[in-house]
Amino acid sequence: FDIIYSSPLMRAIQTANIMNEFHNIKILKDERLIETDEGVFSKKPQVSLTKAELYAQTHRLPGYGVESWQSVHNRMQDFVDFIKQNCNCESILIVTHDLPATCLENILLNKKIDYTQDKIYTKNFNNAEVRQYKI
């Protein structure tokens, strides 16, 4: 890798540091790569949520402080645009989280997603999964 971009959250930085053990290159923290804001549902186990709360979380209803899927997509699009304009690297490692990674993949593969659809998001990445794309 020529450079590593990482979410500033501790679990992502830990992964970036592990990946960097054999490369010894610069790790740049980027707020755009942070996990999706779950608002009032942050740190609450799914099993503790009522049906109404699960519905509100899944459908990203206003009033709960949850970040919309479109907002995450916009952050990832901004990150990709930044990389295209500012990074002259052959190989970039990006360490992020499941939903931001999913949005990033949709952008890089030019998939059009209708973020107004109910429950458009499902878990797409396993922990520490690595995928390769051309930017």
C-alpha positions in Angstrom: 0.0 0.0 0.0 1.1 3.6 -0.6 -1.2 5.1 2.0 -3.8 4.0 4.5 -7.1 6.0 5.2 -9.0 4.9 8.3 -12.0 5.8 10.2 -10.9 7.5 13.5 -12.8 5.0 15.6 -10.5 2.8 17.7 -11.5 -0.5 16.2 -10.7 0.8 12.7 -7.4 2.3 13.8 -6.4 -1.0 15.4 -7.2 -2.8 12.1 -5.2 -0.2 10.2 -2.2 -0.6 12.5 -2.3 -4.4 12.1 -2.4 -4.0 8.3 0.4 -1.5 8.5 2.8 -3.8 10.5 4.6 -4.9 7.3 4.3 -1.6 5.3 5.2 1.1 7.8 3.4 3.8 5.9 1.3 6.8 6.9 -2.2 6.3 8.3 -4.5 9.2 7.7 -7.7 9.4 9.9 -10.7 10.6 7.9 -14.0 11.5 9.7 -16.0 10.6 6.5 -15.1 6.9 7.1 -16.7 6.9 10.5 -19.5 4.4 11.3 -23.1 5.3 10.7 -24.6 7.5 13.5 -27.3 5.4 15.2 -28.6 8.3 17.3 -30.5 7.2 20.4 -30.0 3.5 19.4 -26.2 3.7 19.8 -24.8 1.0 22.0 -28.2 -0.5 22.6 -28.4 -4.2 21.7 -30.9 -5.0 19.0 -32.6 -7.5 21.2 -33.5 -4.8 23.7 -35.3 -2.6 21.2 -39.1 -2.7 20.9 -40.8 -3.4 17.5 -41.5 0.3 17.2 -37.8 1.2 17.9 -36.6 -1.4 15.4 -38.9 0.0 12.8 -37.6 3.6 13.5 -34.0 2.4 13.4 -34.4 0.3 10.2 -36.4 3.0 8.4 -34.2 5.8 9.6 -37.1 7.8 11.0 -36.5 11.4 11.9 -36.6 12.3 15.6 -34.2 9.5 16.7 -31.0 11.1 15.7 -30.1 8.3 13.2 -28.1 9.1 10.1 -29.9 8.5 6.9 -28.5 6.0 4.3 -28.3 8.9 1.8 -26.1 10.9 4.2 -23.7 7.9 4.5 -23.7 7.6 0.8 -22.9 11.3 0.4 -20.0 11.1 2.8 -18.6 8.2 0.8 -19.1 10.0 -2.5 -17.2 13.0 -1.0 -14.4 10.7 0.1 -14.1 9.1 -3.4 -14.1 12.5 -5.1 -11.4 13.6 -2.7 -9.2 10.5 -3.4 -9.7 11.0 -7.2 -8.6 14.6 -7.0 -5.9 14.5 -4.4 -4.3 11.1 -4.2 -1.7 10.0 -6.7 -1.3 6.5 -5.3 -1.2 3.1 -6.9 -2.6 1.3 -3.9 -4.8 2.7 -1.1 -6.0 0.8 1.9 -9.3 2.1 3.3 -10.4 0.9 6.7 -14.0 1.7 7.5 -17.2 0.0 8.8 -19.9 -2.1 7.2 -22.4 0.5 5.9 -19.9 3.0 4.8 -18.0 0.2 3.1 -21.2 -0.9 1.4 -21.9 2.7 0.2 -18.3 2.9 -1.0 -18.6 -0.3 -2.9 -21.9 0.9 -4.5 -20.1 4.1 -5.7 -17.0 2.4 -7.0 -19.1 -0.2 -8.9 -21.4 2.5 -10.1 -24.5 0.9 -8.6 -27.5 3.1 -8.4 -29.3 2.6 -5.0 -32.7 4.1 -4.1 -32.1 5.1 -0.5 -35.8 6.0 -0.1 -36.7 2.3 -0.2 -37.6 0.7 3.1 -34.9 -1.5 4.7 -32.4 -1.2 1.8 -29.5 -2.1 4.0 -28.4 -5.5 4.9 -25.0 -6.6 6.3 -22.7 -6.9 3.4 -19.2 -7.1 4.9 -17.7 -9.5 7.5 -15.4 -8.2 10.1 -11.9 -7.5 8.7 -13.0 -8.5 5.2 -10.8 -7.1 2.4 -12.0 -6.3 -1.1 -10.2 -4.8 -4.0 -11.5 -2.1 -6.4 -10.2 0.2 -9.0 -10.8 4.0 -8.4 
